[in-house]
């Protein structure tokens, strides 16, 4: 059962504002009478719709909250086994490039990457009552909240990366299970529109295309039952640096009113906190995201020490609300799978949970005022740390976990087959046939040395040179292709699961990492695309050393930080 596809939002929905269903804007739209920076100007241009923020942040809350409930509620497991039939599923990845799931390290430990998607569907009475904005009822939702949760292979730490909903990206080709094709975009599209391209599987495909991180699972959440879940905690401590009242002169705002310092909030007040934009920092969705991070880290601490959640009746109610509110991929389609996942997540102490926002910059392209794009170098640094299983809090060894999914051009050992010891966590890795001898592996070599941006001239004869190199290493069926491509880094793509092991042998022989081996509908057999990183020589150019801590632009918040306090936007104090 799929709850996918998006609808646009016009001026009427935006005008509804936070008071009727959340904030209207994301990285923009600060009320003119309050002033504001570039971040706060009314956006222009024909971008994707923006939906009022209350429902959007509820999705965000429910995403993490559902995981925390399942992880904390071990005692209530037997009480919600009957909910199996209520779990809704959808396809994991509708894109053409499949990364094959996270790879185990030499000890048989496998990291997990879970994309949390907050849809803003107003598809039933409960969602409509919470969401407001009646002109959007029963239309397809937007993926207004997107957060990648990375659980380290050794379960010592967890990293969460939020993507601003106004991020502009190129959308990949997505094909629905029924065969409907959504072609790759020809220009930048707002990331929250990915959901309209066939469902959550296209949001997953969009993240994989941008980050090159293999995504193992997704959880898409709506917000039914969030109020009861928030109340069950017994309150969450939050902090503001000054008295705050989220209300504009024309009546917009969440209505949140708190005194300076720490307050314990729950129920409606907690919802006000989560949807407040006007009043926090610069009045944008970026500030709201930071407030959400503070709330969620505080809530995770409360969950661990709150005895009320041992009540089996309450656990059953909470679990049912969580299950009914989400759609998952087929790998999480049973309560026992969700339970196993929750037990893995529970292993990480709050002090090793790091909440971050993808580093971004305001777009300078015409018509995209107020929207953002990934900050190239620093966003890639965050993505690389996740790919290489390096803790974002800087407390790790600073070296990739062996067998993780390292960045292209790193050590050859990552492409070597690794043990597949049993794991209690769910896995989506396919069972593959044994690898053939090099002389029996047919390889097509394609020249893609111009890079995706086409900024450099394609190196002549490069496919022939690399094919000869492969032949000299025993791959006698390697041939150069007349077709060319454009890749920033060298990749090996294959068409079927039966070719996966053979593709891994080729990667190992060339010193390519596991992340360079991808299943794809774009090829009919094993195809080596020689990228911009391998314009000369016998091996791709190595990347710089991996970062050891998230850049400051990621605005990291540690789960143990009880001193976090929100800055208040001028003009919203009392």
BELBEL-V628810 format. One record per residue. N is the residue number from 0. SS is DSSP state (A for helix, B for strand, O for the rest). PSI is psi as a letter, one per 20 degrees, with the letter a starting at -180 (* if undefined). NEAR is the number of other ideal C-beta (glycine too) atoms within 8 Angstrom. Layout:
# BELBEL-V628810
((N & SS & PSI & NEAR) (N & SS & PSI & NEAR))
This chain:
# BELBEL-V628810
((0 & O & p & 6) (1 & O & p & 7) (2 & O & m & 13) (3 & O & a & 12) (4 & O & q & 10) (5 & O & r & 13) (6 & O & q & 11) (7 & O & r & 6) (8 & O & p & 11) (9 & O & a & 8) (10 & A & h & 5) (11 & A & g & 7) (12 & A & h & 15) (13 & A & h & 13) (14 & A & h & 7) (15 & A & h & 12) (16 & A & a & 13) (17 & A & h & 18) (18 & A & h & 9) (19 & A & i & 8) (20 & A & j & 13) (21 & O & r & 15) (22 & O & q & 18) (23 & O & h & 14) (24 & O & r & 15) (25 & O & d & 14) (26 & O & j & 14) (27 & O & a & 15) (28 & O & m & 14) (29 & O & p & 17) (30 & O & p & 12) (31 & A & h & 7) (32 & A & i & 7) (33 & A & i & 14) (34 & O & a & 8) (35 & O & r & 11) (36 & O & a & 7) (37 & A & h & 7) (38 & A & h & 14) (39 & A & j & 13) (40 & O & q & 12) (41 & O & p & 8) (42 & O & q & 12) (43 & O & r & 6) (44 & O & r & 9) (45 & O & l & 3) (46 & O & a & 10) (47 & O & r & 10) (48 & O & q & 10) (49 & O & p & 12) (50 & O & q & 15) (51 & O & q & 18) (52 & A & i & 17) (53 & A & g & 17) (54 & A & h & 18) (55 & A & g & 16) (56 & A & h & 15) (57 & A & h & 16) (58 & A & g & 17) (59 & A & g & 14) (60 & A & g & 15) (61 & A & h & 18) (62 & A & g & 16) (63 & A & h & 15) (64 & A & g & 13) (65 & A & g & 13) (66 & A & g & 14) (67 & A & h & 12) (68 & A & g & 14) (69 & A & h & 13) (70 & A & h & 11) (71 & A & h & 11) (72 & O & l & 13) (73 & A & h & 10) (74 & A & h & 7) (75 & A & j & 11) (76 & A & g & 10) (77 & A & h & 5) (78 & A & i & 9) (79 & A & j & 13) (80 & A & h & 9) (81 & A & i & 5) (82 & A & i & 11) (83 & A & g & 8) (84 & A & i & 5) (85 & A & i & 8) (86 & O & p & 14) (87 & B & p & 10) (88 & B & q & 10) (89 & B & r & 15) (90 & O & q & 11) (91 & O & g & 12) (92 & O & o & 10) (93 & O & j & 13) (94 & B & r & 15) (95 & O & h & 10) (96 & B & o & 13) (97 & B & p & 9) (98 & O & i & 13) (99 & O & j & 11) (100 & O & r & 10) (101 & O & q & 14) (102 & O & q & 14) (103 & B & q & 14) (104 & O & a & 14) (105 & O & i & 7) (106 & O & j & 8) (107 & O & j & 12) (108 & O & p & 12) (109 & B & p & 12) (110 & O & r & 13) (111 & B & p & 13) (112 & B & o & 15) (113 & B & p & 13) (114 & B & o & 16) (115 & B & p & 16) (116 & B & p & 16) (117 & B & o & 17) (118 & B & q & 16) (119 & O & k & 12) (120 & O & p & 9) (121 & O & m & 13) (122 & O & j & 8) (123 & O & r & 6) (124 & A & h & 5) (125 & A & g & 7) (126 & A & h & 14) (127 & A & h & 11) (128 & A & h & 6) (129 & A & h & 12) (130 & A & h & 15) (131 & O & b & 11) (132 & O & m & 14) (133 & A & h & 6) (134 & A & i & 7) (135 & A & j & 11) (136 & O & p & 8) (137 & O & j & 4) (138 & O & r & 7) (139 & O & q & 9) (140 & O & r & 15) (141 & O & q & 16) (142 & B & m & 18) (143 & B & i & 13) (144 & B & p & 14) (145 & B & p & 15) (146 & B & p & 13) (147 & B & p & 16) (148 & B & o & 13) (149 & B & o & 14) (150 & B & p & 13) (151 & O & q & 15) (152 & O & h & 14) (153 & O & j & 6) (154 & O & k & 9) (155 & O & h & 8) (156 & O & r & 13) (157 & B & p & 12) (158 & B & p & 15) (159 & B & p & 13) (160 & B & o & 14) (161 & B & q & 13) (162 & B & p & 12) (163 & O & p & 14) (164 & O & i & 16) (165 & O & j & 16) (166 & B & p & 14) (167 & B & p & 14) (168 & B & r & 13) (169 & B & p & 9) (170 & O & p & 13) (171 & O & r & 12) (172 & O & p & 9) (173 & B & p & 14) (174 & B & p & 11) (175 & O & q & 11) (176 & O & h & 4) (177 & O & i & 4) (178 & O & i & 6) (179 & O & p & 7) (180 & B & p & 8) (181 & B & o & 11) (182 & O & q & 5) (183 & O & q & 7) (184 & O & q & 8) (185 & O & i & 3) (186 & O & a & 5) (187 & B & p & 11) (188 & B & q & 12) (189 & B & p & 13) (190 & A & h & 14) (191 & A & i & 13) (192 & A & i & 13) (193 & A & h & 13) (194 & A & h & 18) (195 & A & i & 10) (196 & O & l & 12) (197 & O & i & 13) (198 & O & a & 15) (199 & A & h & 17) (200 & A & h & 16) (201 & A & h & 17) (202 & A & g & 15) (203 & A & g & 16) (204 & A & h & 16) (205 & A & g & 14) (206 & A & g & 14) (207 & A & h & 15) (208 & A & g & 11) (209 & A & g & 9) (210 & A & h & 10) (211 & O & k & 11) (212 & O & p & 14) (213 & O & p & 12) (214 & O & p & 15) (215 & O & h & 12) (216 & B & r & 16) (217 & B & q & 15) (218 & B & o & 15) (219 & B & p & 14) (220 & B & q & 15) (221 & O & a & 15) (222 & O & j & 14) (223 & O & p & 11) (224 & O & i & 13) (225 & A & h & 15) (226 & A & g & 9) (227 & A & h & 10) (228 & A & g & 14) (229 & A & g & 14) (230 & A & h & 9) (231 & A & h & 10) (232 & A & h & 14) (233 & O & j & 8) (234 & O & q & 8) (235 & B & p & 13) (236 & B & p & 10) (237 & B & r & 15) (238 & B & p & 12) (239 & B & q & 14) (240 & O & h & 8) (241 & O & r & 7) (242 & O & p & 10) (243 & B & q & 15) (244 & B & o & 11) (245 & O & n & 16) (246 & O & p & 10) (247 & O & r & 10) (248 & O & h & 5) (249 & O & j & 6) (250 & O & j & 8) (251 & O & r & 12) (252 & O & r & 15) (253 & O & h & 17) (254 & O & i & 8) (255 & O & p & 13) (256 & B & o & 8) (257 & B & q & 10) (258 & O & r & 6) (259 & O & q & 6) (260 & B & b & 6) (261 & B & p & 6) (262 & B & q & 10) (263 & B & o & 8) (264 & B & q & 12) (265 & O & r & 11) (266 & A & c & 9) (267 & A & h & 6) (268 & A & h & 9) (269 & A & g & 12) (270 & A & h & 14) (271 & A & g & 13) (272 & A & g & 14) (273 & A & h & 14) (274 & A & j & 16) (275 & O & p & 16) (276 & O & g & 16) (277 & O & o & 18) (278 & O & h & 14) (279 & B & p & 16) (280 & O & d & 10) (281 & O & j & 11) (282 & O & j & 15) (283 & O & r & 16) (284 & A & h & 14) (285 & A & g & 12) (286 & A & h & 15) (287 & A & h & 15) (288 & A & g & 11) (289 & A & h & 14) (290 & A & h & 14) (291 & A & g & 12) (292 & A & g & 14) (293 & A & g & 14) (294 & A & g & 14) (295 & A & h & 11) (296 & A & h & 17) (297 & A & g & 13) (298 & A & h & 13) (299 & A & h & 13) (300 & A & h & 12) (301 & A & h & 13) (302 & A & g & 12) (303 & A & h & 8) (304 & A & j & 6) (305 & O & o & 9) (306 & A & i & 5) (307 & A & h & 9) (308 & A & j & 14) (309 & A & i & 7) (310 & O & o & 7) (311 & A & h & 9) (312 & A & g & 6) (313 & A & h & 10) (314 & A & g & 15) (315 & A & g & 11) (316 & A & g & 9) (317 & A & g & 15) (318 & A & g & 15) (319 & A & g & 12) (320 & A & g & 13) (321 & A & g & 15) (322 & A & g & 12) (323 & A & i & 9) (324 & O & i & 13) (325 & B & q & 15) (326 & B & p & 12) (327 & B & r & 16) (328 & B & r & 15) (329 & A & h & 8) (330 & A & i & 12) (331 & A & k & 14) (332 & O & j & 9) (333 & O & q & 8) (334 & A & h & 12) (335 & A & h & 7) (336 & A & g & 11) (337 & A & h & 12) (338 & A & g & 11) (339 & A & g & 11) (340 & A & g & 16) (341 & A & h & 14) (342 & A & h & 11) (343 & A & g & 12) (344 & A & h & 12) (345 & A & i & 9) (346 & O & h & 6) (347 & O & p & 13) (348 & O & q & 7) (349 & A & h & 11) (350 & A & i & 7) (351 & A & j & 13) (352 & B & p & 14) (353 & B & o & 16) (354 & B & p & 11) (355 & B & r & 15) (356 & B & p & 14) (357 & O & p & 13) (358 & O & p & 13) (359 & B & r & 14) (360 & B & q & 8) (361 & B & p & 10) (362 & O & q & 11) (363 & O & j & 4) (364 & O & q & 7) (365 & O & p & 4) (366 & O & i & 8) (367 & O & k & 12) (368 & O & p & 11) (369 & O & i & 16) (370 & O & r & 17) (371 & B & r & 12) (372 & B & q & 11) (373 & B & p & 13) (374 & O & o & 10) (375 & A & f & 6) (376 & A & g & 6) (377 & A & h & 11) (378 & A & g & 12) (379 & A & h & 9) (380 & A & g & 12) (381 & A & g & 16) (382 & A & h & 13) (383 & A & g & 12) (384 & A & h & 14) (385 & A & g & 16) (386 & A & h & 14) (387 & O & j & 14) (388 & O & l & 13) (389 & O & p & 14) (390 & O & p & 13) (391 & O & i & 15) (392 & O & i & 13) (393 & O & j & 8) (394 & O & j & 6) (395 & O & a & 11) (396 & O & i & 3) (397 & O & j & 6) (398 & O & q & 6) (399 & O & q & 11) (400 & O & p & 13) (401 & O & p & 9) (402 & O & i & 12) (403 & O & a & 16) (404 & O & n & 16) (405 & O & r & 14) (406 & O & q & 13) (407 & O & p & 16) (408 & O & i & 12) (409 & O & a & 12) (410 & O & q & 7) (411 & A & h & 10) (412 & A & h & 7) (413 & A & h & 16) (414 & A & i & 14) (415 & O & q & 8) (416 & O & p & 6) (417 & O & q & 11) (418 & O & q & 7) (419 & O & l & 6) (420 & O & q & 8) (421 & O & q & 4) (422 & O & q & 9) (423 & O & i & 6) (424 & O & q & 10) (425 & O & q & 11) (426 & O & q & 10) (427 & O & j & 10) (428 & O & p & 9) (429 & O & q & 8) (430 & O & p & 4) (431 & O & q & 7) (432 & O & q & 7) (433 & O & q & 4) (434 & O & q & 9) (435 & O & r & 9) (436 & O & q & 6) (437 & A & g & 11) (438 & A & i & 8) (439 & A & j & 7) (440 & O & o & 14) (441 & O & p & 9) (442 & B & p & 14) (443 & B & p & 12) (444 & B & p & 16) (445 & B & p & 13) (446 & B & o & 13) (447 & O & k & 15) (448 & O & i & 13) (449 & O & i & 11) (450 & O & r & 13) (451 & O & h & 6) (452 & O & i & 6) (453 & O & k & 7) (454 & O & h & 5) (455 & O & q & 9) (456 & O & p & 4) (457 & O & p & 10) (458 & O & p & 9) (459 & O & q & 4) (460 & O & j & 6) (461 & A & h & 13) (462 & A & g & 13) (463 & A & g & 9) (464 & A & g & 8) (465 & A & h & 13) (466 & A & h & 13) (467 & A & h & 8) (468 & A & g & 9) (469 & A & g & 15) (470 & A & h & 10) (471 & A & i & 6) (472 & O & j & 8) (473 & O & i & 9) (474 & O & m & 13) (475 & O & i & 7) (476 & O & j & 9) (477 & B & p & 12) (478 & B & q & 9) (479 & B & q & 9) (480 & B & q & 11) (481 & B & h & 4) (482 & B & q & 5) (483 & B & r & 11) (484 & O & a & 8) (485 & O & o & 9) (486 & O & p & 13) (487 & O & h & 8) (488 & O & q & 12) (489 & O & p & 17) (490 & B & q & 12) (491 & B & o & 15) (492 & B & q & 14) (493 & B & r & 16) (494 & O & h & 10) (495 & O & q & 7) (496 & A & h & 9) (497 & A & i & 6) (498 & A & i & 11) (499 & A & g & 15) (500 & A & g & 12) (501 & A & g & 12) (502 & A & h & 13) (503 & A & h & 14) (504 & A & g & 12) (505 & A & g & 16) (506 & A & g & 14) (507 & A & g & 12) (508 & A & h & 11) (509 & A & i & 12) (510 & O & k & 9) (511 & O & q & 15) (512 & O & r & 15) (513 & A & h & 13) (514 & A & i & 13) (515 & A & i & 13) (516 & B & o & 14) (517 & B & p & 12) (518 & B & p & 12) (519 & B & q & 11) (520 & O & i & 6) (521 & O & i & 6) (522 & O & r & 11) (523 & O & i & 3) (524 & O & a & 9) (525 & O & p & 15) (526 & B & p & 13) (527 & B & o & 16) (528 & B & o & 12) (529 & B & o & 14) (530 & O & a & 15) (531 & A & h & 12) (532 & A & i & 12) (533 & A & l & 14) (534 & O & h & 8) (535 & O & r & 4) (536 & O & a & 5) (537 & O & j & 3) (538 & O & q & 6) (539 & O & q & 12) (540 & O & p & 7) (541 & O & q & 5) (542 & O & r & 9) (543 & O & r & 2) (544 & O & q & 3) (545 & O & q & 14) (546 & O & q & 10) (547 & O & i & 7) (548 & O & q & 7) (549 & O & q & 15) (550 & O & q & 10) (551 & A & h & 6) (552 & A & i & 8) (553 & A & i & 14) (554 & O & l & 9) (555 & O & p & 11) (556 & B & p & 13) (557 & B & q & 10) (558 & O & i & 14) (559 & O & j & 9) (560 & O & n & 8) (561 & O & i & 7) (562 & O & j & 5) (563 & O & p & 11) (564 & O & p & 8) (565 & B & p & 15) (566 & O & q & 8) (567 & B & p & 13) (568 & O & p & 14) (569 & O & p & 7) (570 & O & i & 6) (571 & O & k & 12) (572 & O & r & 9) (573 & O & * & 5))
